[in-house]
Amino acid sequence: QVQLVESGGGLVQPGGSQRLSCAASGFTVSRYAMSWHRQPPGKERELVATITSAGGNTNYADSVKGRFTISRDDAKNTVYLQMNSLKPEDTAVYYCKARTGSGIYYWGQGTQVTVSS
């Protein structure tokens, strides 16, 4: 059974850093395309960052480029999102997603990140 569990959210001050984790079970993260998405209050869910299965190539939304880093630890079967220089507009529920080669998607339950002083 495929399962994704996000953790690491919380309250952080503007300019601070936070690292989110997405622990996977039931599949191997290195074989799936993994991504982080977020849903700000009152807005639609948006793509934040992706990492490919082959090669581990990464891509980022313009709004987080240079501040966020997606990475993968194959030994721990976990995907991370390192967030630096956080801004109030980064406040959102952050979700991890896995996409299989056949186009099936799996989502985690989300973790809240609040950037506020």
MARBA-3410 file (N, C-alpha, C, O; in Angstrom, 1 decimal):
117
0.9,-1.2,0.0,0.0,0.0,0.0,0.9,1.2,0.0,1.8,1.4,0.8 ~ 0.6,2.1,-1.0,1.4,3.3,-1.1,1.0,4.3,0.0,-0.2,4.6,0.1 ~ 2.0,4.9,0.7,1.6,5.9,1.7,2.7,7.0,1.7,3.9,6.7,1.6 ~ 2.3,8.2,1.8,3.2,9.4,2.0,2.8,10.1,3.2,1.7,10.4,3.5 ~ 3.8,10.4,4.1,3.6,11.1,5.3,4.5,12.2,5.4,5.8,12.1,5.5
3.9,13.4,5.4,4.7,14.7,5.5,4.9,15.0,7.0,4.1,14.7,7.8 ~ 6.0,15.7,7.3,6.3,16.2,8.6,7.2,17.4,8.5,7.8,17.6,7.4 ~ 7.4,18.1,9.6,8.3,19.2,9.6,7.7,20.6,9.5,8.4,21.6,9.6 ~ 6.4,20.7,9.4,5.7,22.0,9.3,5.7,22.6,10.7,6.1,22.0,11.7 ~ 5.2,23.9,10.7,5.1,24.6,12.0,5.2,26.1,11.7,5.0,26.6,10.6
5.4,26.8,12.8,5.5,28.3,12.8,6.9,28.7,12.7,7.8,28.3,13.4 ~ 7.2,29.6,11.7,8.6,30.1,11.5,8.5,31.6,11.2,7.6,32.0,10.6 ~ 9.5,32.3,11.7,9.6,33.7,11.5,10.0,34.0,10.1,10.8,33.3,9.4 ~ 9.6,35.2,9.5,10.1,35.6,8.2,11.6,35.6,8.2,12.3,36.1,9.1 ~ 12.2,35.1,7.1,13.6,35.0,6.9,14.2,33.7,7.5,15.4,33.4,7.3
13.4,32.9,8.2,13.8,31.7,8.7,13.8,30.5,7.8,13.5,30.7,6.6 ~ 14.2,29.4,8.3,14.3,28.2,7.5,13.5,27.0,8.1,13.2,27.0,9.3 ~ 13.1,26.1,7.2,12.3,24.9,7.7,12.6,23.8,6.7,12.8,24.1,5.5 ~ 12.6,22.6,7.2,12.8,21.5,6.3,11.6,20.5,6.5,11.3,20.0,7.6 ~ 11.0,20.3,5.4,9.9,19.3,5.3,10.4,18.0,4.9,11.3,17.8,4.1
9.8,16.9,5.4,10.1,15.5,5.1,8.9,14.9,4.5,7.7,15.1,5.0 ~ 9.1,14.0,3.6,8.0,13.2,3.0,8.5,11.7,3.1,9.3,11.3,2.2 ~ 8.0,11.0,4.1,8.4,9.6,4.2,7.5,8.7,3.4,6.3,8.7,3.6 ~ 8.1,7.9,2.5,7.3,7.0,1.6,7.3,5.6,2.1,8.3,5.1,2.6 ~ 6.2,4.9,1.9,6.2,3.4,2.1,5.3,2.8,1.0,4.5,3.4,0.4
5.6,1.5,0.7,4.9,0.8,-0.3,5.5,1.0,-1.7,5.0,0.4,-2.7 ~ 6.5,1.8,-1.8,7.2,2.0,-3.1,8.5,2.6,-2.9,8.8,3.0,-1.7 ~ 9.3,2.7,-3.9,10.7,3.3,-3.8,10.7,4.6,-4.4,10.4,4.8,-5.6 ~ 11.0,5.7,-3.7,10.9,7.0,-4.2,11.8,7.3,-5.4,11.5,8.1,-6.2 ~ 12.9,6.6,-5.5,13.8,6.8,-6.6,13.2,6.3,-7.9,13.8,6.7,-9.0
12.2,5.6,-7.9,11.6,5.0,-9.1,10.4,5.9,-9.5,9.8,5.6,-10.6 ~ 10.0,6.8,-8.7,8.8,7.7,-9.0,9.2,9.1,-9.2,10.2,9.5,-8.6 ~ 8.5,9.9,-10.0,8.7,11.3,-10.0,8.0,11.9,-8.7,6.8,11.6,-8.4 ~ 8.8,12.6,-7.9,8.3,13.2,-6.7,8.2,14.7,-6.8,8.9,15.3,-7.5 ~ 7.2,15.2,-6.0,7.0,16.7,-6.1,6.4,17.2,-4.8,5.8,16.5,-4.0
6.7,18.5,-4.6,6.0,19.2,-3.4,5.1,20.2,-4.0,5.4,20.9,-5.0 ~ 3.9,20.3,-3.4,2.9,21.3,-3.8,2.5,22.0,-2.5,2.8,21.6,-1.4 ~ 1.8,23.2,-2.7,1.3,23.9,-1.5,0.0,24.5,-1.9,-0.3,24.8,-3.0 ~ -0.8,24.7,-0.8,-2.1,25.4,-1.0,-2.2,26.5,0.0,-2.5,26.2,1.2 ~ -2.0,27.7,-0.4,-2.1,28.9,0.5,-3.6,29.0,0.9,-4.5,28.5,0.2
-3.9,29.7,2.0,-5.3,29.9,2.5,-6.1,30.6,1.4,-5.7,31.7,0.9 ~ -7.2,30.0,1.1,-8.1,30.6,0.1,-7.7,30.5,-1.3,-8.3,31.1,-2.2 ~ -6.6,29.8,-1.6,-6.1,29.7,-3.0,-6.0,28.3,-3.4,-6.2,27.3,-2.6 ~ -5.8,28.1,-4.7,-5.7,26.7,-5.3,-4.3,26.1,-5.0,-3.3,26.9,-4.7 ~ -4.2,24.8,-5.0,-2.9,24.1,-4.8,-2.0,24.4,-6.0,-2.4,24.5,-7.2
-0.7,24.6,-5.7,0.2,25.0,-6.7,1.5,24.1,-6.6,1.8,23.7,-5.5 ~ 2.1,23.9,-7.7,3.4,23.1,-7.7,4.5,24.0,-7.2,4.7,25.2,-7.6 ~ 5.3,23.4,-6.3,6.5,24.1,-5.8,7.8,23.6,-6.3,8.6,24.4,-6.8 ~ 8.0,22.3,-6.3,9.3,21.7,-6.8,9.1,20.2,-7.2,8.2,19.6,-6.7 ~ 9.9,19.8,-8.1,9.8,18.4,-8.6,11.2,17.8,-8.6,12.2,18.5,-8.8
11.3,16.5,-8.5,12.6,15.8,-8.7,12.2,14.5,-9.5,11.3,13.8,-9.1 ~ 13.0,14.3,-10.6,12.7,13.2,-11.4,13.2,11.9,-10.8,14.1,11.9,-10.0 ~ 12.7,10.8,-11.3,13.1,9.5,-10.9,14.5,9.2,-11.4,15.4,8.8,-10.7 ~ 14.7,9.3,-12.7,15.9,9.0,-13.3,16.8,10.3,-13.3,16.4,11.3,-13.9 ~ 18.0,10.2,-12.7,18.9,11.4,-12.7,18.6,12.3,-11.6,19.5,13.1,-11.3
17.4,12.3,-11.0,17.2,13.3,-9.9,17.2,14.7,-10.3,17.6,15.6,-9.5 ~ 16.8,15.0,-11.5,16.8,16.4,-12.0,15.7,17.1,-11.2,14.6,16.6,-11.0 ~ 15.9,18.4,-10.9,15.0,19.2,-10.1,14.5,20.4,-10.9,15.1,20.9,-11.8 ~ 13.3,20.8,-10.5,12.7,22.0,-11.1,11.9,22.7,-10.1,11.4,22.1,-9.1 ~ 11.8,24.1,-10.2,11.1,24.9,-9.1,10.2,25.9,-9.7,10.4,26.4,-10.8
9.2,26.2,-8.9,8.4,27.4,-9.3,9.2,28.7,-9.2,10.1,28.7,-8.3 ~ 8.9,29.6,-10.0,9.7,30.9,-10.0,9.6,31.5,-8.6,10.6,32.2,-8.2 ~ 8.5,31.4,-7.9,8.4,32.0,-6.6,9.3,31.5,-5.5,9.5,32.2,-4.5 ~ 9.8,30.3,-5.7,10.7,29.7,-4.7,12.1,29.4,-5.2,12.9,29.0,-4.4 ~ 12.3,29.7,-6.4,13.7,29.4,-7.0,14.7,30.2,-6.3,14.6,31.4,-6.0
15.8,29.5,-5.9,16.9,30.1,-5.2,16.7,30.1,-3.7,17.7,30.3,-2.9 ~ 15.5,29.7,-3.2,15.3,29.7,-1.8,14.9,28.3,-1.3,15.3,27.9,-0.2 ~ 14.3,27.5,-2.1,13.9,26.1,-1.8,14.7,25.1,-2.5,15.2,25.3,-3.6 ~ 14.9,24.0,-1.8,15.7,22.9,-2.5,15.0,21.6,-2.2,14.7,21.2,-1.1 ~ 14.6,20.8,-3.3,14.1,19.5,-3.1,15.2,18.5,-3.3,16.1,18.6,-4.1
15.1,17.5,-2.4,16.2,16.4,-2.5,15.6,15.1,-2.1,14.4,15.0,-1.6 ~ 16.4,14.0,-2.2,15.9,12.7,-2.0,16.9,11.9,-1.3,18.1,11.9,-1.7 ~ 16.5,11.1,-0.3,17.4,10.2,0.4,16.9,8.8,0.1,16.0,8.4,0.7 ~ 17.6,8.1,-0.8,17.1,6.8,-1.2,17.2,5.8,-0.1,16.4,4.9,0.0 ~ 18.2,5.9,0.7,18.4,5.0,1.8,17.2,5.1,2.8,16.8,4.1,3.4
16.7,6.3,3.0,15.6,6.5,4.0,14.3,6.5,3.2,13.2,6.6,3.9 ~ 14.3,6.4,1.9,13.1,6.4,1.1,12.2,7.7,1.4,11.0,7.6,1.6 ~ 12.9,8.8,1.5,12.3,10.0,1.9,12.7,11.2,1.0,13.8,11.2,0.5 ~ 11.8,12.1,0.8,12.0,13.3,0.0,11.9,14.5,0.9,11.1,14.5,1.8 ~ 12.8,15.5,0.7,12.8,16.6,1.5,12.5,17.9,0.7,12.7,18.0,-0.5
12.1,18.9,1.5,12.0,20.3,0.9,12.7,21.2,1.9,12.1,21.5,3.0 ~ 13.8,21.7,1.6,14.5,22.6,2.4,14.1,24.0,2.0,14.2,24.4,0.8 ~ 13.5,24.8,2.9,13.0,26.1,2.6,13.8,27.1,3.4,13.8,27.1,4.7 ~ 14.4,28.0,2.7,15.2,29.1,3.3,14.6,30.5,3.0,13.8,30.6,2.1 ~ 15.0,31.5,3.7,14.5,32.9,3.5,13.0,32.9,3.3,12.5,33.5,2.4
12.3,32.3,4.3,10.9,32.2,4.2,10.2,33.5,4.3,10.6,34.4,5.0 ~ 9.1,33.6,3.5,8.3,34.8,3.5,6.9,34.5,4.0,6.4,33.4,3.9 ~ 6.1,35.5,4.4,4.8,35.3,4.8,3.9,34.7,3.7,3.0,33.9,4.0 ~ 4.2,35.0,2.5,3.5,34.4,1.3,3.8,32.9,1.1,3.1,32.3,0.3 ~ 4.7,32.4,1.8,5.0,31.0,1.8,4.1,30.2,2.7,4.1,28.9,2.7
3.3,30.9,3.5,2.3,30.2,4.3,1.4,29.4,3.5,0.7,29.9,2.6 ~ 1.3,28.1,3.9,0.4,27.2,3.1,0.4,25.8,3.8,1.2,25.5,4.7 ~ -0.5,25.0,3.3,-0.3,23.5,3.6,0.5,22.9,2.5,0.2,23.1,1.3 ~ 1.5,22.2,2.9,2.5,21.7,1.9,2.2,20.2,1.8,2.1,19.4,2.7 ~ 2.1,19.7,0.5,1.8,18.3,0.2,2.9,17.7,-0.6,3.6,18.4,-1.4
3.1,16.4,-0.4,4.0,15.6,-1.2,3.2,14.8,-2.1,2.1,14.3,-1.8 ~ 3.7,14.6,-3.3,3.1,13.8,-4.3,4.0,12.9,-5.0,5.2,13.2,-5.3 ~ 3.6,11.7,-5.3,4.3,10.7,-6.1,3.5,10.4,-7.4,2.3,10.3,-7.3 ~ 4.2,10.3,-8.5,3.6,10.0,-9.7,4.3,8.8,-10.3,5.5,8.8,-10.5 ~ 3.5,7.7,-10.6,4.0,6.5,-11.2,4.3,6.7,-12.7,3.8,7.7,-13.3
5.0,5.8,-13.3,5.3,5.8,-14.7,4.0,5.7,-15.5,4.0,6.1,-16.7 ~ 2.9,5.1,-14.9,1.7,5.0,-15.7,0.7,6.1,-15.4,-0.4,6.1,-15.8 ~ 1.2,7.1,-14.7,0.4,8.3,-14.5,-0.5,8.3,-13.3,-1.4,9.2,-13.2 ~ -0.3,7.4,-12.4,-1.1,7.4,-11.2,-0.5,8.3,-10.1,0.7,8.3,-9.9 ~ -1.3,9.0,-9.4,-0.8,10.0,-8.4,-1.2,9.5,-7.0,-2.2,9.0,-6.8
-0.2,9.8,-6.1,-0.5,9.5,-4.7,-0.1,10.8,-3.9,0.9,11.4,-4.2 ~ -1.0,11.2,-3.0,-0.8,12.4,-2.2,-0.6,12.1,-0.7,-1.2,11.1,-0.2 ~ 0.2,12.9,0.0,0.2,12.8,1.4,-0.9,13.6,2.0,-1.7,14.2,1.3 ~ -0.9,13.7,3.3,-2.0,14.4,4.0,-1.8,15.9,4.2,-2.7,16.6,4.5 ~ -0.5,16.3,4.0,-0.2,17.7,4.1,0.4,18.1,5.5,0.1,17.4,6.5
1.2,19.1,5.5,1.7,19.7,6.7,1.6,21.2,6.6,2.0,21.8,5.6 ~ 1.2,21.8,7.7,1.0,23.3,7.7,2.3,24.0,7.9,3.0,23.7,8.9 ~ 2.6,25.0,7.1,3.7,25.9,7.3,3.2,27.3,7.5,2.5,27.8,6.6 ~ 3.5,28.0,8.6,3.0,29.3,8.8,4.2,30.2,9.0,5.0,30.0,9.9 ~ 4.4,31.2,8.2,5.5,32.2,8.3,4.9,33.5,8.8,4.2,34.2,8.1
5.3,33.8,10.0,4.7,35.0,10.7,5.6,35.4,11.9,6.3,34.5,12.5 ~ 5.6,36.7,12.1,6.4,37.1,13.3,5.5,37.3,14.5,5.9,37.7,15.6
END
